[in-house]
Amino acid sequence: MQQQMTLDSGIRARLRQYYELAKPRVVMLIVFCAVIGMFLATPAGRWPSPWVLIAATIGIGLVAGAAAVINCLVERRIDAVMARTRGRPLARGDLNAPQALAFSITVGGAGLWLLGTQVNTLTMWLTLATFVGYAVIYTVLLKPSTPQNIVIGGASGAMPPLLGWTAMTGQVSPEALILVLIIFVWTPPHFWALALYRSEEYAKAGVPMLPVTHGRRFTQLQVLLYTLALVAVSMMPFAYAMSGWVYLVSAVVLGAIFIGYALALYRNYSDTLARKTFRYSIMYLALLFAGLLIDHYVIAL
């Protein structure tokens, strides 16, 4: 009995390690944005096909998790010297490289198969391109070589709403590209706020993040400028008539708060404020897309 309990405990611990390796919190935000894209692609007053919704959500989530595993695999030595990431399973040595690679291939392959057979091939190929963009182009090529890694690599991270949109419609449309643009412009102030209060760790790890290569003050300015650009871009759904006043009010209020954080960060920097800005940026994106969803169905009432 004791041996069985020990075995069960070991299995649960191993499954937990694989789960942590896939960055579940990051994947949840990715899937959330993709699901919003699915609902917005569906005409107001109607609901997405339940089976396609489930299959696309699981498929996109699996591929996103597989990309996260590759990211952890490539950066395991960097993760080991940074306080934020040293607890990841590969950095701790709880899992090895072959295990992580096999897990990524299995999970990612299952996700692509599900998208290709139960959703549509366009979504499958776009999701594969997103995987390559994040796991290879961003992680392997951009992050260790340029301080613009977040800006250029942000294109892959901005894809989830487009994936959700194509899952429902089978085509790329201007509305979906507007959603992509919002996340693309959101990415730099989001990550640079994190990089500001983690700059010493990035420097120690040899990662050329903007605060390391150009200094804190320059990065603070970039956070402010990109935040202003983000708020302007966030008005596009209303300007393009894909949303109404409910969303516009939400975007204005959320954007004003974000600008407030960015302006305070520029005027009077502190690590605590940078951390709060980073956390708010996550809340901002989630609430902004939630505002789009609520607005989409309020219009139909």
BELLIN-V598529 format. One record per residue. N is the residue number from 1. RES is the residue in three letters. BURIAL is 1 if it has 16 or more other C-alpha atoms within 10 Angstrom, else 0. Layout:
n=<N,N>
res=<RES,RES>
burial=<BURIAL,BURIAL>
//
This chain:
n=<1,2,3,4,5,6,7,8,9,10,11,12,13,14,15,16,17,18,19,20,21,22,23,24,25,26,27,28,29,30,31,32,33,34,35,36,37,38,39,40,41,42,43,44,45,46,47,48,49,50,51,52,53,54,55,56,57,58,59,60,61,62,63,64,65,66,67,68,69,70,71,72,73,74,75,76,77,78,79,80,81,82,83,84,85,86,87,88,89,90,91,92,93,94,95,96,97,98,99,100,101,102,103,104,105,106,107,108,109,110,111,112,113,114,115,116,117,118,119,120,121,122,123,124,125,126,127,128,129,130,131,132,133,134,135,136,137,138,139,140,141,142,143,144,145,146,147,148,149,150,151,152,153,154,155,156,157,158,159,160,161,162,163,164,165,166,167,168,169,170,171,172,173,174,175,176,177,178,179,180,181,182,183,184,185,186,187,188,189,190,191,192,193,194,195,196,197,198,199,200,201,202,203,204,205,206,207,208,209,210,211,212,213,214,215,216,217,218,219,220,221,222,223,224,225,226,227,228,229,230,231,232,233,234,235,236,237,238,239,240,241,242,243,244,245,246,247,248,249,250,251,252,253,254,255,256,257,258,259,260,261,262,263,264,265,266,267,268,269,270,271,272,273,274,275,276,277,278,279,280,281,282,283,284,285,286,287,288,289,290,291,292,293,294,295,296,297,298,299,300,301>
res=<MET,GLN,GLN,GLN,MET,THR,LEU,ASP,SER,GLY,ILE,ARG,ALA,ARG,LEU,ARG,GLN,TYR,TYR,GLU,LEU,ALA,LYS,PRO,ARG,VAL,VAL,MET,LEU,ILE,VAL,PHE,CYS,ALA,VAL,ILE,GLY,MET,PHE,LEU,ALA,THR,PRO,ALA,GLY,ARG,TRP,PRO,SER,PRO,TRP,VAL,LEU,ILE,ALA,ALA,THR,ILE,GLY,ILE,GLY,LEU,VAL,ALA,GLY,ALA,ALA,ALA,VAL,ILE,ASN,CYS,LEU,VAL,GLU,ARG,ARG,ILE,ASP,ALA,VAL,MET,ALA,ARG,THR,ARG,GLY,ARG,PRO,LEU,ALA,ARG,GLY,ASP,LEU,ASN,ALA,PRO,GLN,ALA,LEU,ALA,PHE,SER,ILE,THR,VAL,GLY,GLY,ALA,GLY,LEU,TRP,LEU,LEU,GLY,THR,GLN,VAL,ASN,THR,LEU,THR,MET,TRP,LEU,THR,LEU,ALA,THR,PHE,VAL,GLY,TYR,ALA,VAL,ILE,TYR,THR,VAL,LEU,LEU,LYS,PRO,SER,THR,PRO,GLN,ASN,ILE,VAL,ILE,GLY,GLY,ALA,SER,GLY,ALA,MET,PRO,PRO,LEU,LEU,GLY,TRP,THR,ALA,MET,THR,GLY,GLN,VAL,SER,PRO,GLU,ALA,LEU,ILE,LEU,VAL,LEU,ILE,ILE,PHE,VAL,TRP,THR,PRO,PRO,HIS,PHE,TRP,ALA,LEU,ALA,LEU,TYR,ARG,SER,GLU,GLU,TYR,ALA,LYS,ALA,GLY,VAL,PRO,MET,LEU,PRO,VAL,THR,HIS,GLY,ARG,ARG,PHE,THR,GLN,LEU,GLN,VAL,LEU,LEU,TYR,THR,LEU,ALA,LEU,VAL,ALA,VAL,SER,MET,MET,PRO,PHE,ALA,TYR,ALA,MET,SER,GLY,TRP,VAL,TYR,LEU,VAL,SER,ALA,VAL,VAL,LEU,GLY,ALA,ILE,PHE,ILE,GLY,TYR,ALA,LEU,ALA,LEU,TYR,ARG,ASN,TYR,SER,ASP,THR,LEU,ALA,ARG,LYS,THR,PHE,ARG,TYR,SER,ILE,MET,TYR,LEU,ALA,LEU,LEU,PHE,ALA,GLY,LEU,LEU,ILE,ASP,HIS,TYR,VAL,ILE,ALA,LEU>
burial=<0,0,0,0,0,0,0,0,0,0,0,0,0,0,0,0,1,1,0,1,1,1,1,0,0,0,1,0,1,1,1,1,1,1,1,1,1,1,1,1,1,1,0,1,0,0,0,1,0,0,0,1,1,0,1,1,1,1,1,1,1,1,1,1,1,1,1,1,1,1,1,1,1,1,1,1,0,1,1,1,0,1,0,0,1,1,0,1,1,1,1,0,0,0,1,0,0,0,0,1,0,0,1,1,1,0,1,1,1,1,1,1,0,1,1,1,0,1,1,1,1,1,1,1,0,1,1,1,0,1,1,0,1,1,1,1,1,1,1,1,0,1,1,1,0,1,1,0,1,1,1,1,1,1,1,1,1,1,1,1,1,1,1,1,1,1,1,1,1,0,0,0,0,0,1,1,0,1,1,1,1,1,1,1,1,1,1,1,1,1,1,1,1,1,1,1,1,1,1,0,1,1,0,0,1,0,1,1,1,1,1,1,0,0,0,1,0,0,1,1,1,1,1,1,0,1,1,1,0,1,1,0,1,1,1,1,1,1,0,0,0,1,1,1,0,1,1,1,0,1,1,1,0,1,1,0,1,1,1,0,1,1,1,1,1,1,0,0,1,0,0,0,1,1,1,0,1,1,0,1,1,0,0,1,1,0,0,1,1,1,1,1,1,0,1,1,1,1,0,0,0>
//
